[in-house]
Amino acid sequence: GFDYDEPRALAEEFGFTLHLRTRGEEVRAKLSRIARSRR
């Protein structure tokens, strides 16, 4: 996985911008998008 300090440090060292969510952010985003089924 990429949600650790080492990959983030490597990306910062090389000047990359990571577009990664932490585990908690991803779970909250999934829960907030719950919608009724369309039929």
HELIX and SHEET records of a PDB file:
HELIX    1   1 ASP A    5  PHE A   14  1                                  10    
HELIX    2   2 ARG A   23  SER A   32  1                                  10    
END                                                                             
